[in-house]
Amino acid sequence: MTSQSRIDRRFAALKAEGRKALVTFVTAGDPDPATAKDIVLGLPAAGADLIELGMPFSDPMADGPAVQASSLRALKAGQTMQMTLDLVRTLRKTDQDTPIVLMGYYNPIYVYPSERFLDDAATAGVDGLIVVDLPPEADEELCIPAMQRGLNFIRLATPTTDKARLPAVLTNTSGFLYFVSITGITGSAAPDTRVVHAQVADIKRATDLPVAVGFGIRTPEQARAIAAGADGVVVGSALVDAIRNSLDEKGKSTGKTVPAVLSIVKGLSQGLRGV
């Protein structure tokens, strides 16, 4: 990729301001398309610097119970990949600056099918992809075609990614590197700040890419502590839990749903100020 993407510009602007990025994850269509739209449209003003939108899938194997449930709620409410791209288009009508990354699994992209998905994602205003079940060895499948359309392809590195494996992970990665702070599924534990900082330092010796840390970060205090040794933090399970906890006894959204999510984002954003 030769030109700067929205993701590149956002991280550069944050660095110039002396700030760390707040990357927020919600599942597209959770708990229903209308409520999800209100949440996503409210995220930038609440303090989200980048938005990750989960692409609902019926078998999200790397996700913990909270994110799995969010995917199933969205699918039950009728969310489709086309609707997810329409959600991006809706945000782009009023926001041309906030980077949007679609995160999920290859199956929904493959059946779209892939080439049309990449074209539609690029024209909708998507900036990057995180596809957790496509290794670097499969770059010809989706990564390189995505890059050819100007989409960043963002990889995951984990505590088990050793120095021998890291170069493969970094190959063709752009935008930022997503460091998974714990081994296991999403939302399963709290990260050890000192260990994470040391691991991020090792990664940053091998790349100039920004490194955002995710998994297990739920509070402003945790976000602030982790961000001190990284370029940003990713928060997802806490937001998904806020959606679930706001639903009525029938699993439907209430007047508390959107404010519950945006309130957490505001607190996290304020917690990162001045890190």
N, C-alpha and C positions, 0 to 999 in steps of 0.2 A: 504494500500500500504506500503510495507516494505522497498523498495530500493528508493534511491533518483532519481527523474525524472529530465529531462532537465530543467523543470521549477524551481524545487527546487535548482538545481545547479546555474542557472542563477541569481535568487534572492540572493542566498548566496554570489555569486561572486560580485554582485553589492553592497551588504551591506559591504563586506570587502573593496571595493574600495571607500566607502562613497558616492555612487551614487544612484540615484533613477531610476526606470525602465521607459523606454518609450515603451508603448505597442501600436502598430499601427494596425488599422482596415482598411481593404479594402475588397471589395466583390470579390470573385473568379469569373473570367471571365468578369469583368467589365473594360473597355467598350466592350472588345472582348478578347477571350482567349490568343491571341498572345501578346497584349499589357499588359494584366494582368500579364502574365508570366514575362515580362520585369520589371514591377513594383515590383512584389514580389521578384524577384531575386536581385533587387537593394536595397531593404529595409535594410538588415543588414549593408551594407557598408555606407548607409546614416545615420545610427544611431539607427535603431529600435532594441530594446533589446528582445522583444517578438513580434510575428506576430499573429494577429487574422485574420482568413480568414472567411468571411461571406459565408455561404452556401446559394446560391440563392433560393428564395422561392417566390411564386406568391402572398402570403398574409402575409407579414411581419408586423404584427399588432403592435408591440412595437416600430417600427422604424418610424422616421420622413420622410418627403417627399424626402430628399436627398438620404437616404439609401434605401428607397423603390424604387426610380428610378434606383439606381445602380443595384438592384436585377433584375428589369425588363429588364434593358439593357443587363445584363449577360444572362438571359434566352432567350431573343430575339436573341442574338448572338450564341445560341446553347449550353451554358454551362450546363453540367450535373454533378451529384455527382461524377461519375467516373472520369470526367475531373478534378474536384476539387482535388480528391485524387492523380491524376497523377501530378497535379501542385506541391503537397507536395513532391512527389517522385522526381520530377525534382530539387527542391531546395535541397533535401537531397543528391543529387549527388555531390554537392559542399559545402554544409554546414551541418555539423553534430551537430552543437552546438546551433543554434538559435531555441528556443522553438516555436512551431506552435500549435495554438489553433483554432479549428473549432467552429464557433459561428452561431447559428441560431435556427431553429424551428424543432420540432420533426417529422413533417409530412414527409419531404424528407428522413429522417433516417428510419422511419417506413416502407416506401414503398420500401426501398432499397433491402432487409429488414434489421432490426436492427442487428441481430447477424452477418450477413455477413458484414454489414457496420463496426461494431466494429473490426472485424478481419482485414478487408482491411485497415481501418484507422491506426490500430496499426502497420501493416507491412509496410504501406506507410511512416511512420515516424511522424504521428500526436502525439502530446504530451498530449492534453487535449481537453475537450468539454465544451462549454457553450450552454445549451439548455434552452432557456428562458421560454418556456411554459411547462416545466416539474417540478412540485413542489416536495419538499422532500418526500411527501406522496407517490410518484410514484417511489421511488428509485429502487424498484425491476425491474422496466420496463427497465431502461437503465443505471442508475448510477452504481449500483453494478456490473452488467456485464462488464461495462467499466473499473471499478477499477480492476476487475479480470484479465483484459488484460493489466494492467499497465498504463491505461490512467487516467490522472487527471480529476476529475469532478468539475468544477468551478461554484460556485453559484453567483447569484446577491443578494446583500442587497440594500435596498433603504431607503430614509429618513423616510418611514412609517414602516420599520421593527423595531418593539419594542423589549424590553428585553424578553418578553414572547415568541416571534417568533424566535428570533435570534438563540437559541440553535438548533432548527429544521433546520434552514438554514445552520448552521455550520456542522451538522451531515453529514458525508461522503464527505464533501467538502475537496479538496486538491489542491495543487499548489499555488493558491492565492484566495482571495475573491475579487470580483468585486463590488465596491460600486458605485451605481448610484447616482450621486451628486444632481440630481434634480428630482422632480416628473414630469412625462409626458413622451413624446416620445423623441427619439434621436434628437440632434441638435436644440432643441426648446428654450433653454435659457442658460444664463451664470450662473455658480454656485457662491454662496456666500462663499468666502474662509473661513471666520471665522466659519461659520456654518458647513461647510464640515469638517474642522479640528476637531471640537468638536465631530461630529458624528463618525468620524474615530477613535478618541481617545476612545469613548465608545465601539466601536467594538473591538479594540485591547486589551481592558481589558478582553475580553471574548475568545480571540484566539491568538495563536502564528503565524497564517498564515499571509503572506504579504497581504496588502490591496492596491489594485490599484483603482484609482478613474477615472470614465469616465462620459461622457455626458456633452456637453457644453464647452469642452476645445478646443480652436482653436489656440491660440497664444503662443509663447514661454513664454511671461510674465504670462499668465494664468497657463500654465503648471508648471512653476517655483513656483508660489505662492501656487498652490494646492499641489504639490509634497513636499513642506516643512512640511506638516502634514500627509504624506502618504508614502507608499513604491514605488509608481509608479503612472503614469497617463496613461489613454487610450484615444487616439485621433482617431476618425473615420470620423465624418461628414465633417471636414475640408479637409480631403484627398479625400473623395468622391466628395465634391464640386469642388475640383481642377481638378478632372477628367472631370466632367461635363462641367466646364467652358473652358476646353481646346479643346472640340470637335468642329468639323466643323458644318456647317449649316445642314448637313444630319445626325448629331449625330455620326459621325465616328471619330476615334482617329486621332490625328495629331502629328507632330513632337514635339509639346509642352507638350503632355500628360504625358509621363513618367517623364521628367525633372520637370514638375510642382509639381507632387506628391513628388518626392525625395527631391526637394528643401525645401518644407515645413518640411519634416521629419528631414533634416539636421538642420534647424533652431530650431526646437523643441528640438532636441538632444543637441544642443549647449546651449539652454536656461536652460536645466536641469543640466548642468555641475556645480558642486560645490554647489548644493542645500544642 
